[in-house]
Amino acid sequence: MAEVKELDAAGFEAAVETGVTIVDFWATWCGPCKMMGAILESKVAPELGDDVKIFKVDVGTAPELAAQLDIQSIPVLLIYKDGMLMTRLDGQQRPDDVLDAVRTVLA
């Protein structure tokens, strides 16, 4: 099963450069972000197995990265394939919508 791991700005490029990667931009004070994190951990990661890497970036500790990627509100999920941004999901998402977006990228 895929594991949701913490990611910082220094490791970002290496994390997304190969394979399919979900990056969850969140903050500790953000209620919807906590719900999105729970969805990723309990619904999305078990469903996708090891086909996808899942990371979360705290915008409070990586504000430059958030600004560089035009993250203006959270939560935001960015889905990369081999280093290229394929999909951006802004705001709270249903598990099925996240899974559908990832499966489209995997296809």
N, C-alpha and C positions, 0 to 999 in steps of 0.2 A: 504494500500500500504506500502511496505517496505520503510524504510527511511535510507538513507546513513548517518551513524554516525561516528564521530571521535573516534579513539581508540588509547590508548598509551600502552606502554609495560606492565605497571602494571595491566591493565585490560584484556590483551590478552588471557590468559588461560581461564578465566571465560567466555569470549565472545564466544570462539569456542567450549567449552566443551559439549554443547548440541545442537541438531538440525543441520541444514545445514547453514553454514556461509560462505560468501564471504569476503575475506580481500584483499583490494586494497592497495598495497604498492606504494607510490607516493612521489613527492616532489613539492614544490611550484614553483620552477624554471623550471620544466619539462613540455614542451608543449604537448607531447603525453600523459603524465599523466593527464593533464587537460582535454584532449579530452576523455580519458578513463573514468574519473570521470563523465563527462557529459553524456556519454553513460549509465553508471550505473544508474544515477539519472533519465534520461529521457526515457530510453528504458527498461533496465533490471528490475529495482525496480517496475515500474508499472505492468509489465508482470508477475512477480513472486508473487506479493502481499505479504502477511504475512507468506508465506511458508519458506522464507529465510531471515536471518539477513545479512545486508551488512554494513561493516565497512571500513574505510580508515585509514591507518597508514602513517604518514609523516616520511620518513626515516631520515630526518634531525633532528627530535626530538626523534627518537627511533633507533639510529644507532646500539645499541647492539642487539636489537630484529632482525633487518634486517640482521646483521651478523650471528646471531644464526640460522636463517632460510635460509641462503645462498642466500640472495637477493643481486645480484651483479650488476644488471641493472634494470631500472624501465621503464614503469610500469610492475608490476607483480600482478596477481590475484591468490590467494590461496583459494581453496574451501575445506572446512572441513565438515565432518559429524561426529557428536558426538565426537569431539576432535581429530579425525584422518584425516590427510591430504589425500584428495582423488584425487585432480587435481591441477596442476599448469599451469597457462597460462602466458607465458612470452611475453612482448611487447604489442603493440596496437592490440586489438581484435575487430572483428565485433560483433555487438549486438547478432546476431543469433548464433555465435560460443559460446559466453558466456552462452546464454540461453540453448543451446544444452548440454554444459558441466554440467550446474547446473541440468538440467532435468535428465541427466544420473545418477547423484549422488542421486537425489530424488527418482528415480525408485527403 
